[in-house]
Amino acid sequence: MIIKFDEEYFMRKALYQAEIAAEEKEVPVGAVAVHKNHVIASSYNQVEKLKDATAHAEMLVITQAEYAVGDWRLDEVDIYVTKEPCAMCAGAMVNARVRSVIFGMHDPRCGAACSAMKITSFPGMLHKVKVKGGVLEDECSEIMKKFFREVRRLKMKPPKIDE
């Protein structure tokens, strides 16, 4: 059997992480870090669980990836994430020298890779992160919509983050 490692393959790995987040009543964002065609890190939003506003999937996966490669410079690492990164996460990707971010759903209100802001390619930055959006966008959007429909149905206290 031949397994094709492409953008959809890695985004499905990120979607699996988002599903874990949803099960744990976290905003369903998942991420994986890929180095030389291998997943070296994976995580999901854990803001509520860790009581930490910075515990976004991307932030957690960056930390894991830095440990996995043994360096804070992730210039050969691509991050796949189900939702366009926020300003904090996009800034962390720039600082960590991430090669590229590939995301699923666009976030026109708070997306900082290409929608509301372009932190990943801000003029004057020492590093620019390549950006590609819209990979499995329908699936990534659906898990988010389903989560917030359930929040409204159960009248749960919605998470206090912009995801």
ZAZA-452486 format. One record per residue: residue number from 1; chain; x, y, z of N, C-alpha, C, O in turn. Coordinates in steps of 0.05 Angstrom, whole numbers, plus 5000, padded with zeros to 4 digits. Each point is the difference from the previous one (the first is absolute). Example, Ala and Ser with C-alpha at 12.3 -4.5 7.8 and 13.67 -1.06 7.14 Angstrom:
// residues 2
+-----+-----+------+------+------+------+------+------+------+------+------+------+------+------+
! seq ! mol !  npx !  npy !  npz ! capx ! capy ! capz !  cpx !  cpy !  cpz !  opx !  opy !  opz !
+-----+-----+------+------+------+------+------+------+------+------+------+------+------+------+
!   1 !   A ! 5264 ! 4886 ! 5156 ! 4982 ! 5024 ! 5000 ! 5018 ! 5024 ! 5000 ! 5021 ! 5000 ! 5013 !
!   2 !   A ! 4972 ! 5021 ! 4973 ! 5016 ! 5024 ! 5001 ! 4985 ! 5022 ! 5014 ! 5010 ! 5022 ! 5004 !
+-----+-----+------+------+------+------+------+------+------+------+------+------+------+------+
//
This chain:
// residues 163
+-----+-----+------+------+------+------+------+------+------+------+------+------+------+------+
! seq ! mol !  npx !  npy !  npz ! capx ! capy ! capz !  cpx !  cpy !  cpz !  opx !  opy !  opz !
+-----+-----+------+------+------+------+------+------+------+------+------+------+------+------+
!   1 !   A ! 5017 ! 4976 ! 5000 ! 4983 ! 5024 ! 5000 ! 5018 ! 5025 ! 5000 ! 5019 ! 5002 ! 5015 !
!   2 !   A ! 4974 ! 5017 ! 4968 ! 5015 ! 5025 ! 4998 ! 4984 ! 5021 ! 5015 ! 4976 ! 5004 ! 4994 !
!   3 !   A ! 5037 ! 5010 ! 5024 ! 4987 ! 5022 ! 5014 ! 5011 ! 5026 ! 4989 ! 5024 ! 5004 ! 4999 !
!   4 !   A ! 4959 ! 5013 ! 4992 ! 5008 ! 5026 ! 4989 ! 5000 ! 5021 ! 5022 ! 4979 ! 5006 ! 5011 !
!   5 !   A ! 5044 ! 5004 ! 4995 ! 5003 ! 5021 ! 5020 ! 4997 ! 5027 ! 4987 ! 5020 ! 5010 ! 4988 !
!   6 !   A ! 4956 ! 5002 ! 5013 ! 4996 ! 5026 ! 4988 ! 4986 ! 5018 ! 5020 ! 4996 ! 4993 ! 5023 !
!   7 !   A ! 4997 ! 5031 ! 4967 ! 4987 ! 5019 ! 5018 ! 4975 ! 4989 ! 5013 ! 4995 ! 5005 ! 5024 !
!   8 !   A ! 4989 ! 4981 ! 4961 ! 4975 ! 4990 ! 5012 ! 5006 ! 4978 ! 5021 ! 4986 ! 4999 ! 5020 !
!   9 !   A ! 5034 ! 4985 ! 4975 ! 5007 ! 4980 ! 5020 ! 5007 ! 5013 ! 5027 ! 4991 ! 4991 ! 5021 !
!  10 !   A ! 5027 ! 5029 ! 4978 ! 5008 ! 5013 ! 5024 ! 4978 ! 5016 ! 5013 ! 4998 ! 5002 ! 5024 !
!  11 !   A ! 4984 ! 5010 ! 4959 ! 4978 ! 5015 ! 5011 ! 4980 ! 4981 ! 5014 ! 4988 ! 5008 ! 5020 !
!  12 !   A ! 5010 ! 4968 ! 4970 ! 4982 ! 4981 ! 5014 ! 5012 ! 4993 ! 5028 ! 4985 ! 4994 ! 5018 !
!  13 !   A ! 5041 ! 5005 ! 4984 ! 5013 ! 4996 ! 5026 ! 4993 ! 5023 ! 5019 ! 4994 ! 4996 ! 5023 !
!  14 !   A ! 5006 ! 5028 ! 4966 ! 4993 ! 5024 ! 5016 ! 4970 ! 4999 ! 5008 ! 4993 ! 5007 ! 5022 !
!  15 !   A ! 4990 ! 4984 ! 4959 ! 4972 ! 4998 ! 5006 ! 4994 ! 4980 ! 5022 ! 4983 ! 5004 ! 5016 !
!  16 !   A ! 5033 ! 4974 ! 4984 ! 4997 ! 4981 ! 5022 ! 5006 ! 5013 ! 5027 ! 4986 ! 4995 ! 5020 !
!  17 !   A ! 5034 ! 5022 ! 4981 ! 5006 ! 5015 ! 5025 ! 4977 ! 5019 ! 5007 ! 4993 ! 5003 ! 5023 !
!  18 !   A ! 4995 ! 5010 ! 4957 ! 4977 ! 5018 ! 5005 ! 4977 ! 4984 ! 5011 ! 4985 ! 5011 ! 5017 !
!  19 !   A ! 5011 ! 4965 ! 4974 ! 4978 ! 4983 ! 5011 ! 5005 ! 4994 ! 5030 ! 4981 ! 5000 ! 5015 !
!  20 !   A ! 5044 ! 4995 ! 4992 ! 5006 ! 4996 ! 5029 ! 4993 ! 5025 ! 5015 ! 4989 ! 4999 ! 5022 !
!  21 !   A ! 5018 ! 5024 ! 4968 ! 4994 ! 5026 ! 5013 ! 4970 ! 5002 ! 5004 ! 4991 ! 5007 ! 5022 !
!  22 !   A ! 4993 ! 4988 ! 4958 ! 4971 ! 5002 ! 5002 ! 4989 ! 4981 ! 5021 ! 4983 ! 5008 ! 5016 !
!  23 !   A ! 5028 ! 4968 ! 4985 ! 4991 ! 4980 ! 5021 ! 5006 ! 5011 ! 5028 ! 4985 ! 4994 ! 5019 !
!  24 !   A ! 5036 ! 5021 ! 4984 ! 5008 ! 5011 ! 5026 ! 4988 ! 5028 ! 5005 ! 5008 ! 5014 ! 5018 !
!  25 !   A ! 4973 ! 4993 ! 4965 ! 4986 ! 5026 ! 5003 ! 5019 ! 5024 ! 4996 ! 4995 ! 5021 ! 5011 !
!  26 !   A ! 5025 ! 4975 ! 4973 ! 5018 ! 5022 ! 4992 ! 4992 ! 5009 ! 4972 ! 4988 ! 4985 ! 4985 !
!  27 !   A ! 5019 ! 5040 ! 5008 ! 4995 ! 5009 ! 4972 ! 5015 ! 4980 ! 4982 ! 5024 ! 4996 ! 5004 !
!  28 !   A ! 4963 ! 4992 ! 4977 ! 5012 ! 4979 ! 4984 ! 5020 ! 5008 ! 4979 ! 4994 ! 5001 ! 4976 !
!  29 !   A ! 5030 ! 5005 ! 5033 ! 5022 ! 5006 ! 4982 ! 5022 ! 4980 ! 5006 ! 5007 ! 4995 ! 5023 !
!  30 !   A ! 5003 ! 4993 ! 4955 ! 5021 ! 4980 ! 5003 ! 5023 ! 5008 ! 4982 ! 4997 ! 5014 ! 4980 !
!  31 !   A ! 5027 ! 4977 ! 5027 ! 5024 ! 5006 ! 4984 ! 5020 ! 4977 ! 5001 ! 5001 ! 4985 ! 5020 !
!  32 !   A ! 5014 ! 5013 ! 4958 ! 5023 ! 4982 ! 5000 ! 5023 ! 5014 ! 4987 ! 4997 ! 5018 ! 4984 !
!  33 !   A ! 5027 ! 4975 ! 5025 ! 5025 ! 5010 ! 4988 ! 5013 ! 4978 ! 4984 ! 5001 ! 4977 ! 5009 !
!  34 !   A ! 5007 ! 5029 ! 4967 ! 5011 ! 4981 ! 4982 ! 5029 ! 5008 ! 4992 ! 5005 ! 5022 ! 4992 !
!  35 !   A ! 5013 ! 4958 ! 5012 ! 5028 ! 5004 ! 4993 ! 5009 ! 4977 ! 4982 ! 4998 ! 4977 ! 5008 !
!  36 !   A ! 5011 ! 5030 ! 4968 ! 5009 ! 4980 ! 4981 ! 4979 ! 4978 ! 4996 ! 5006 ! 4976 ! 5000 !
!  37 !   A ! 4970 ! 5033 ! 4997 ! 4977 ! 4982 ! 4994 ! 4991 ! 4982 ! 5023 ! 4987 ! 4980 ! 4995 !
!  38 !   A ! 5021 ! 5027 ! 5029 ! 4993 ! 4984 ! 5024 ! 4987 ! 5019 ! 5020 ! 5010 ! 5022 ! 5005 !
!  39 !   A ! 4968 ! 4969 ! 5007 ! 4988 ! 5015 ! 5022 ! 5018 ! 4998 ! 5024 ! 5005 ! 4978 ! 5010 !
!  40 !   A ! 5005 ! 5045 ! 5000 ! 5018 ! 4999 ! 5023 ! 4986 ! 5012 ! 5025 ! 5011 ! 4998 ! 5022 !
!  41 !   A ! 4966 ! 5014 ! 4975 ! 4985 ! 5011 ! 5022 ! 4971 ! 5002 ! 4993 ! 4993 ! 5005 ! 4977 !
!  42 !   A ! 4990 ! 4992 ! 5043 ! 4971 ! 5004 ! 4995 ! 4987 ! 5009 ! 5026 ! 5008 ! 4992 ! 5022 !
!  43 !   A ! 4972 ! 5025 ! 4975 ! 4986 ! 5010 ! 5024 ! 4974 ! 5012 ! 4992 ! 4993 ! 5002 ! 4976 !
!  44 !   A ! 4992 ! 5007 ! 5044 ! 4974 ! 5013 ! 4996 ! 4997 ! 5022 ! 5021 ! 5016 ! 5000 ! 5020 !
!  45 !   A ! 4965 ! 5017 ! 4977 ! 4995 ! 5021 ! 5019 ! 4996 ! 4988 ! 5028 ! 4985 ! 4981 ! 5003 !
!  46 !   A ! 5028 ! 5031 ! 5017 ! 4997 ! 4991 ! 5027 ! 4998 ! 5024 ! 5020 ! 5008 ! 4998 ! 5023 !
!  47 !   A ! 4980 ! 5023 ! 4967 ! 4997 ! 5025 ! 5016 ! 4985 ! 4995 ! 5025 ! 5009 ! 5007 ! 5022 !
!  48 !   A ! 4968 ! 4980 ! 4976 ! 4983 ! 4995 ! 5023 ! 5013 ! 4979 ! 5019 ! 5001 ! 5004 ! 5024 !
!  49 !   A ! 5009 ! 4975 ! 4965 ! 5012 ! 4978 ! 5015 ! 5024 ! 5010 ! 5017 ! 5003 ! 4994 ! 5023 !
!  50 !   A ! 5014 ! 5022 ! 4964 ! 5025 ! 5010 ! 5013 ! 4996 ! 5027 ! 5014 ! 5018 ! 5010 ! 5014 !
!  51 !   A ! 4958 ! 5002 ! 4982 ! 4995 ! 5027 ! 5011 ! 5023 ! 5019 ! 4991 ! 5011 ! 5015 ! 5016 !
!  52 !   A ! 4994 ! 4984 ! 4958 ! 5023 ! 5015 ! 4988 ! 4991 ! 5012 ! 4973 ! 4995 ! 4985 ! 4981 !
!  53 !   A ! 5003 ! 5041 ! 5018 ! 4991 ! 5013 ! 4975 ! 5019 ! 4995 ! 4977 ! 4992 ! 5004 ! 4977 !
!  54 !   A ! 5033 ! 4988 ! 5028 ! 5019 ! 4995 ! 4978 ! 5000 ! 4971 ! 4991 ! 5015 ! 4993 ! 4982 !
!  55 !   A ! 4968 ! 4990 ! 5029 ! 5001 ! 4971 ! 4994 ! 4984 ! 4994 ! 4974 ! 4984 ! 4981 ! 5000 !
!  56 !   A ! 5021 ! 5034 ! 4980 ! 4988 ! 4995 ! 4973 ! 5015 ! 4976 ! 4988 ! 5023 ! 4995 ! 5007 !
!  57 !   A ! 4963 ! 4991 ! 4975 ! 5012 ! 4977 ! 4987 ! 5027 ! 5007 ! 4987 ! 5020 ! 4984 ! 5003 !
!  58 !   A ! 4982 ! 5038 ! 4984 ! 5024 ! 5008 ! 4986 ! 5023 ! 5005 ! 5020 ! 5023 ! 4991 ! 4995 !
!  59 !   A ! 4971 ! 5022 ! 5027 ! 5021 ! 5006 ! 5020 ! 5011 ! 4974 ! 5011 ! 5025 ! 4997 ! 5003 !
!  60 !   A ! 4957 ! 4985 ! 5004 ! 5009 ! 4974 ! 5012 ! 5016 ! 4984 ! 4980 ! 5019 ! 4987 ! 5007 !
!  61 !   A ! 4973 ! 5013 ! 4967 ! 5014 ! 4984 ! 4980 ! 5027 ! 5013 ! 4994 ! 5019 ! 4985 ! 4994 !
!  62 !   A ! 4983 ! 5041 ! 5007 ! 5026 ! 5013 ! 4995 ! 5020 ! 4991 ! 5022 ! 5023 ! 4992 ! 4994 !
!  63 !   A ! 4968 ! 5009 ! 5031 ! 5018 ! 4991 ! 5022 ! 5008 ! 4971 ! 4997 ! 5024 ! 4994 ! 5003 !
!  64 !   A ! 4958 ! 4989 ! 4990 ! 5006 ! 4971 ! 4996 ! 5020 ! 4997 ! 4977 ! 5018 ! 4984 ! 5001 !
!  65 !   A ! 4977 ! 5031 ! 4977 ! 5018 ! 4997 ! 4976 ! 5028 ! 5010 ! 5006 ! 5019 ! 4988 ! 4991 !
!  66 !   A ! 4983 ! 5034 ! 5024 ! 5027 ! 5010 ! 5008 ! 5015 ! 4978 ! 5016 ! 5024 ! 4996 ! 4995 !
!  67 !   A ! 4962 ! 4991 ! 5022 ! 5012 ! 4979 ! 5016 ! 5008 ! 4977 ! 4981 ! 5022 ! 4988 ! 5003 !
!  68 !   A ! 4961 ! 5005 ! 4979 ! 5004 ! 4977 ! 4982 ! 5025 ! 5004 ! 4982 ! 5015 ! 4982 ! 4995 !
!  69 !   A ! 4988 ! 5043 ! 4995 ! 5023 ! 5005 ! 4982 ! 5025 ! 5009 ! 5015 ! 5021 ! 5002 ! 4989 !
!  70 !   A ! 4975 ! 5004 ! 5037 ! 5023 ! 5009 ! 5016 ! 5009 ! 5028 ! 4995 ! 5024 ! 5007 ! 5004 !
!  71 !   A ! 4958 ! 5010 ! 4987 ! 5007 ! 5028 ! 4994 ! 4975 ! 5016 ! 4999 ! 4978 ! 4990 ! 4994 !
!  72 !   A ! 5024 ! 5036 ! 5013 ! 4977 ! 5017 ! 4999 ! 4994 ! 5009 ! 4972 ! 4978 ! 5010 ! 4994 !
!  73 !   A ! 5042 ! 4987 ! 4988 ! 4996 ! 5008 ! 4972 ! 4986 ! 4976 ! 4985 ! 5012 ! 4979 ! 4998 !
!  74 !   A ! 4965 ! 5026 ! 4992 ! 4984 ! 4980 ! 4986 ! 4999 ! 5005 ! 4970 ! 4979 ! 4997 ! 4988 !
!  75 !   A ! 5044 ! 5010 ! 5001 ! 5000 ! 5008 ! 4972 ! 4996 ! 4977 ! 4980 ! 4997 ! 5005 ! 4976 !
!  76 !   A ! 5002 ! 4970 ! 5033 ! 4993 ! 4978 ! 4983 ! 4973 ! 4987 ! 5009 ! 4995 ! 4977 ! 4993 !
!  77 !   A ! 4990 ! 5037 ! 5022 ! 4975 ! 4990 ! 5011 ! 4976 ! 5014 ! 4988 ! 4999 ! 5025 ! 4997 !
!  78 !   A ! 4981 ! 4960 ! 4996 ! 4974 ! 5011 ! 4991 ! 4979 ! 4993 ! 5021 ! 5000 ! 4978 ! 5011 !
!  79 !   A ! 4983 ! 5042 ! 4994 ! 4979 ! 4996 ! 5020 ! 4973 ! 4999 ! 4985 ! 4993 ! 5018 ! 4985 !
!  80 !   A ! 4992 ! 4961 ! 5021 ! 4973 ! 4997 ! 4989 ! 4981 ! 5005 ! 5023 ! 5002 ! 4988 ! 5021 !
!  81 !   A ! 4979 ! 5030 ! 4975 ! 4981 ! 5007 ! 5021 ! 4972 ! 5003 ! 4988 ! 4998 ! 5010 ! 4977 !
!  82 !   A ! 4982 ! 4983 ! 5038 ! 4973 ! 4999 ! 4989 ! 4987 ! 5028 ! 4996 ! 4981 ! 5003 ! 4985 !
!  83 !   A ! 5029 ! 5017 ! 5029 ! 4990 ! 5027 ! 4998 ! 5023 ! 5019 ! 4996 ! 5021 ! 4997 ! 5012 !
!  84 !   A ! 4974 ! 5024 ! 4973 ! 5021 ! 5020 ! 4996 ! 5010 ! 5011 ! 5027 ! 4984 ! 5006 ! 5017 !
!  85 !   A ! 5042 ! 4995 ! 4986 ! 5012 ! 5008 ! 5026 ! 4992 ! 5029 ! 5008 ! 4996 ! 5017 ! 4983 !
!  86 !   A ! 5001 ! 4987 ! 5043 ! 4996 ! 5026 ! 5012 ! 5026 ! 5016 ! 5000 ! 5021 ! 4989 ! 4992 !
!  87 !   A ! 4978 ! 5036 ! 5017 ! 5024 ! 5016 ! 5001 ! 5022 ! 4988 ! 5017 ! 5024 ! 5000 ! 4992 !
!  88 !   A ! 4969 ! 4990 ! 5031 ! 5020 ! 4988 ! 5018 ! 5014 ! 4976 ! 4986 ! 5025 ! 4998 ! 5000 !
!  89 !   A ! 4959 ! 4984 ! 4989 ! 5012 ! 4976 ! 4988 ! 5015 ! 5007 ! 4974 ! 5022 ! 4988 ! 4996 !
!  90 !   A ! 4968 ! 5030 ! 4988 ! 5015 ! 5008 ! 4976 ! 5027 ! 5013 ! 5008 ! 5020 ! 4995 ! 4987 !
!  91 !   A ! 4979 ! 5022 ! 5034 ! 5025 ! 5012 ! 5009 ! 5020 ! 4980 ! 5010 ! 5024 ! 5002 ! 4995 !
!  92 !   A ! 4966 ! 4977 ! 5019 ! 5018 ! 4979 ! 5010 ! 5012 ! 4985 ! 4977 ! 5023 ! 4991 ! 5001 !
!  93 !   A ! 4961 ! 5005 ! 4977 ! 5011 ! 4986 ! 4977 ! 5022 ! 5016 ! 4987 ! 5021 ! 4989 ! 4991 !
!  94 !   A ! 4976 ! 5037 ! 5007 ! 5021 ! 5017 ! 4990 ! 5025 ! 4998 ! 5017 ! 5022 ! 4996 ! 4990 !
!  95 !   A ! 4974 ! 5007 ! 5036 ! 5023 ! 4999 ! 5019 ! 5014 ! 4973 ! 5000 ! 5025 ! 4999 ! 5003 !
!  96 !   A ! 4960 ! 4979 ! 4992 ! 5012 ! 4974 ! 5000 ! 5012 ! 4993 ! 4972 ! 5011 ! 4978 ! 4996 !
!  97 !   A ! 4986 ! 5040 ! 4985 ! 5010 ! 4996 ! 4973 ! 4986 ! 4976 ! 4986 ! 5013 ! 4987 ! 4984 !
!  98 !   A ! 4962 ! 5008 ! 5022 ! 4985 ! 4979 ! 4987 ! 5001 ! 5005 ! 4969 ! 4996 ! 5022 ! 4991 !
!  99 !   A ! 5008 ! 4956 ! 4994 ! 5002 ! 5003 ! 4971 ! 4973 ! 5008 ! 4988 ! 4998 ! 5018 ! 4984 !
! 100 !   A ! 4981 ! 4967 ! 5024 ! 4974 ! 5006 ! 4988 ! 4977 ! 4992 ! 5019 ! 5004 ! 4982 ! 5017 !
! 101 !   A ! 4974 ! 5032 ! 4980 ! 4975 ! 4992 ! 5014 ! 4979 ! 4994 ! 4979 ! 4995 ! 5016 ! 4982 !
! 102 !   A ! 4993 ! 4961 ! 5021 ! 4979 ! 4991 ! 4982 ! 4975 ! 4998 ! 5018 ! 5000 ! 4984 ! 5019 !
! 103 !   A ! 4979 ! 5031 ! 4975 ! 4977 ! 4999 ! 5017 ! 4975 ! 4992 ! 4985 ! 4999 ! 5001 ! 4975 !
! 104 !   A ! 4980 ! 4991 ! 5040 ! 4975 ! 4992 ! 4988 ! 4981 ! 5024 ! 4996 ! 4999 ! 5011 ! 4978 !
! 105 !   A ! 4987 ! 4997 ! 5043 ! 4980 ! 5021 ! 4997 ! 5013 ! 5028 ! 5004 ! 5016 ! 5004 ! 5018 !
! 106 !   A ! 4975 ! 5014 ! 4965 ! 5008 ! 5028 ! 5003 ! 4985 ! 5012 ! 5024 ! 4978 ! 4991 ! 5007 !
! 107 !   A ! 5034 ! 5029 ! 5005 ! 4987 ! 5015 ! 5022 ! 5000 ! 5029 ! 4993 ! 5019 ! 5015 ! 5007 !
! 108 !   A ! 4960 ! 4995 ! 4979 ! 5000 ! 5028 ! 4991 ! 5001 ! 5020 ! 5022 ! 5007 ! 5023 ! 4996 !
! 109 !   A ! 4985 ! 4970 ! 5028 ! 4999 ! 5019 ! 5023 ! 5027 ! 5001 ! 5014 ! 5009 ! 5022 ! 5007 !
! 110 !   A ! 5003 ! 4956 ! 4998 ! 5024 ! 5000 ! 5017 ! 5024 ! 4985 ! 4987 ! 5021 ! 4999 ! 5013 !
! 111 !   A ! 4976 ! 4991 ! 4963 ! 5022 ! 4986 ! 4988 ! 5024 ! 5018 ! 4994 ! 4997 ! 5022 ! 4989 !
! 112 !   A ! 5027 ! 4970 ! 5019 ! 5023 ! 5017 ! 4998 ! 5021 ! 4990 ! 4980 ! 5022 ! 5009 ! 4999 !
! 113 !   A ! 4970 ! 4971 ! 4985 ! 5018 ! 4990 ! 4979 ! 4995 ! 5014 ! 4973 ! 5018 ! 5005 ! 4985 !
! 114 !   A ! 4956 ! 4999 ! 5010 ! 4994 ! 5013 ! 4974 ! 4972 ! 5014 ! 4999 ! 4995 ! 5014 ! 4981 !
! 115 !   A ! 4989 ! 4982 ! 5039 ! 4972 ! 5010 ! 4999 ! 4998 ! 5028 ! 5012 ! 4999 ! 5020 ! 4986 !
! 116 !   A ! 4999 ! 4982 ! 5041 ! 4997 ! 5025 ! 5013 ! 5027 ! 5015 ! 5002 ! 5001 ! 5025 ! 4999 !
! 117 !   A ! 5021 ! 4960 ! 5004 ! 5027 ! 5011 ! 5002 ! 5019 ! 4982 ! 4985 ! 4993 ! 4978 ! 4992 !
! 118 !   A ! 5031 ! 5032 ! 5003 ! 5020 ! 4984 ! 4987 ! 5026 ! 5000 ! 5015 ! 5021 ! 5008 ! 4990 !
! 119 !   A ! 4978 ! 4983 ! 5035 ! 5024 ! 5000 ! 5017 ! 5022 ! 4982 ! 4989 ! 5023 ! 5006 ! 5004 !
! 120 !   A ! 4969 ! 4973 ! 4983 ! 5020 ! 4981 ! 4989 ! 5017 ! 5012 ! 4978 ! 5021 ! 4988 ! 4993 !
! 121 !   A ! 4971 ! 5034 ! 4996 ! 5015 ! 5012 ! 4978 ! 5002 ! 5031 ! 5004 ! 5002 ! 5015 ! 4981 !
! 122 !   A ! 4997 ! 4993 ! 5044 ! 5001 ! 5029 ! 5006 ! 5026 ! 5012 ! 4991 ! 5021 ! 4989 ! 5005 !
! 123 !   A ! 4978 ! 5034 ! 4981 ! 5024 ! 5014 ! 4991 ! 5019 ! 5005 ! 5023 ! 4992 ! 5009 ! 5021 !
! 124 !   A ! 5033 ! 4986 ! 4974 ! 5021 ! 5006 ! 5020 ! 5006 ! 4977 ! 5018 ! 5020 ! 5001 ! 5015 !
! 125 !   A ! 4964 ! 4978 ! 4984 ! 5006 ! 4976 ! 5017 ! 5024 ! 4986 ! 4989 ! 5005 ! 5000 ! 4976 !
! 126 !   A ! 5011 ! 4988 ! 5042 ! 5024 ! 4986 ! 4991 ! 4993 ! 4973 ! 4987 ! 5017 ! 4990 ! 4985 !
! 127 !   A ! 4960 ! 5000 ! 5020 ! 4992 ! 4974 ! 4988 ! 4971 ! 5002 ! 4991 ! 4983 ! 5013 ! 5013 !
! 128 !   A ! 5012 ! 4975 ! 4965 ! 4972 ! 4999 ! 4989 ! 4992 ! 4971 ! 4998 ! 5016 ! 4983 ! 4990 !
! 129 !   A ! 4961 ! 5011 ! 5019 ! 4989 ! 4972 ! 4999 ! 4983 ! 4998 ! 4975 ! 4982 ! 5016 ! 4996 !
! 130 !   A ! 5023 ! 4963 ! 4989 ! 4983 ! 4995 ! 4976 ! 4972 ! 4991 ! 5011 ! 4998 ! 4987 ! 5020 !
! 131 !   A ! 4981 ! 5022 ! 4966 ! 4973 ! 4995 ! 5009 ! 4983 ! 4987 ! 4977 ! 5001 ! 5009 ! 4977 !
! 132 !   A ! 4984 ! 4971 ! 5031 ! 4980 ! 4989 ! 4981 ! 4975 ! 4994 ! 5017 ! 5002 ! 4986 ! 5020 !
! 133 !   A ! 4976 ! 5024 ! 4971 ! 4975 ! 4995 ! 5014 ! 4980 ! 4985 ! 4983 ! 5003 ! 4998 ! 4976 !
! 134 !   A ! 4976 ! 4992 ! 5037 ! 4978 ! 4987 ! 4986 ! 5003 ! 4970 ! 4996 ! 4984 ! 4988 ! 4985 !
! 135 !   A ! 5036 ! 4999 ! 5028 ! 5003 ! 4971 ! 4997 ! 4979 ! 4986 ! 5017 ! 5000 ! 5004 ! 5025 !
! 136 !   A ! 4983 ! 4981 ! 4963 ! 4977 ! 4987 ! 5013 ! 4984 ! 5020 ! 5016 ! 4991 ! 4995 ! 5022 !
! 137 !   A ! 5005 ! 5028 ! 4966 ! 4986 ! 5022 ! 5013 ! 4972 ! 4992 ! 5009 ! 4992 ! 5008 ! 5022 !
! 138 !   A ! 4993 ! 4978 ! 4962 ! 4973 ! 4992 ! 5008 ! 4999 ! 4983 ! 5025 ! 4985 ! 5005 ! 5018 !
! 139 !   A ! 5033 ! 4976 ! 4983 ! 5001 ! 4982 ! 5024 ! 5009 ! 5016 ! 5025 ! 4989 ! 4996 ! 5021 !
! 140 !   A ! 5031 ! 5021 ! 4975 ! 5010 ! 5016 ! 5022 ! 4979 ! 5020 ! 5010 ! 4997 ! 5004 ! 5024 !
! 141 !   A ! 4988 ! 5008 ! 4958 ! 4978 ! 5018 ! 5007 ! 4978 ! 4985 ! 5014 ! 4988 ! 5010 ! 5020 !
! 142 !   A ! 5005 ! 4966 ! 4970 ! 4978 ! 4985 ! 5012 ! 5004 ! 4992 ! 5029 ! 4982 ! 5002 ! 5016 !
! 143 !   A ! 5042 ! 4990 ! 4991 ! 5005 ! 4993 ! 5028 ! 4997 ! 5024 ! 5018 ! 4991 ! 4997 ! 5023 !
! 144 !   A ! 5017 ! 5026 ! 4967 ! 4997 ! 5025 ! 5016 ! 4970 ! 5007 ! 5003 ! 4991 ! 5006 ! 5022 !
! 145 !   A ! 4994 ! 4993 ! 4956 ! 4971 ! 5006 ! 5000 ! 4986 ! 4981 ! 5019 ! 4983 ! 5008 ! 5016 !
! 146 !   A ! 5023 ! 4967 ! 4981 ! 4987 ! 4979 ! 5017 ! 5005 ! 5006 ! 5030 ! 4982 ! 4997 ! 5016 !
! 147 !   A ! 5043 ! 5010 ! 4990 ! 5007 ! 5006 ! 5028 ! 4983 ! 5023 ! 5011 ! 4989 ! 4998 ! 5022 !
! 148 !   A ! 5010 ! 5024 ! 4963 ! 4986 ! 5023 ! 5010 ! 4969 ! 4996 ! 5000 ! 4986 ! 5012 ! 5016 !
! 149 !   A ! 5004 ! 4972 ! 4965 ! 4971 ! 4992 ! 5002 ! 4995 ! 4986 ! 5026 ! 4980 ! 5005 ! 5013 !
! 150 !   A ! 5038 ! 4977 ! 4995 ! 4996 ! 4985 ! 5024 ! 5003 ! 5018 ! 5025 ! 4985 ! 4997 ! 5019 !
! 151 !   A ! 5033 ! 5022 ! 4980 ! 5003 ! 5020 ! 5021 ! 4974 ! 5015 ! 5004 ! 4990 ! 5003 ! 5023 !
! 152 !   A ! 4998 ! 5006 ! 4955 ! 4974 ! 5014 ! 5002 ! 4978 ! 4982 ! 5009 ! 4983 ! 5008 ! 5017 !
! 153 !   A ! 5016 ! 4967 ! 4973 ! 4979 ! 4981 ! 5008 ! 5001 ! 4994 ! 5030 ! 4979 ! 5000 ! 5013 !
! 154 !   A ! 5044 ! 4996 ! 4997 ! 5003 ! 4994 ! 5029 ! 5002 ! 5025 ! 5017 ! 5001 ! 4998 ! 5025 !
! 155 !   A ! 5000 ! 5025 ! 4961 ! 5003 ! 5025 ! 5015 ! 5025 ! 4999 ! 5018 ! 5000 ! 5010 ! 5022 !
! 156 !   A ! 5020 ! 4977 ! 4966 ! 5026 ! 4998 ! 5015 ! 5013 ! 5028 ! 5000 ! 4994 ! 5017 ! 4982 !
! 157 !   A ! 5022 ! 4988 ! 5037 ! 5016 ! 5024 ! 5000 ! 5020 ! 4998 ! 4978 ! 5018 ! 4982 ! 5001 !
! 158 !   A ! 4980 ! 5035 ! 4978 ! 5019 ! 4997 ! 4978 ! 5028 ! 5008 ! 5009 ! 5004 ! 5016 ! 5018 !
! 159 !   A ! 5016 ! 4971 ! 4969 ! 5027 ! 5008 ! 5006 ! 5005 ! 5029 ! 4995 ! 4987 ! 5012 ! 4982 !
! 160 !   A ! 5030 ! 5001 ! 5033 ! 5004 ! 5029 ! 4998 ! 5024 ! 5006 ! 4982 ! 5016 ! 5018 ! 5006 !
! 161 !   A ! 4986 ! 4968 ! 4972 ! 5022 ! 5006 ! 4981 ! 4988 ! 5005 ! 4973 ! 4977 ! 4994 ! 4995 !
! 162 !   A ! 5039 ! 5017 ! 4987 ! 4990 ! 5008 ! 4974 ! 5002 ! 4978 ! 4979 ! 5007 ! 5005 ! 4977 !
! 163 !   A ! 4989 ! 4970 ! 5032 ! 5002 ! 4979 ! 4980 ! 4974 ! 4989 ! 4994 ! 4998 ! 4981 ! 4984 !
+-----+-----+------+------+------+------+------+------+------+------+------+------+------+------+
//
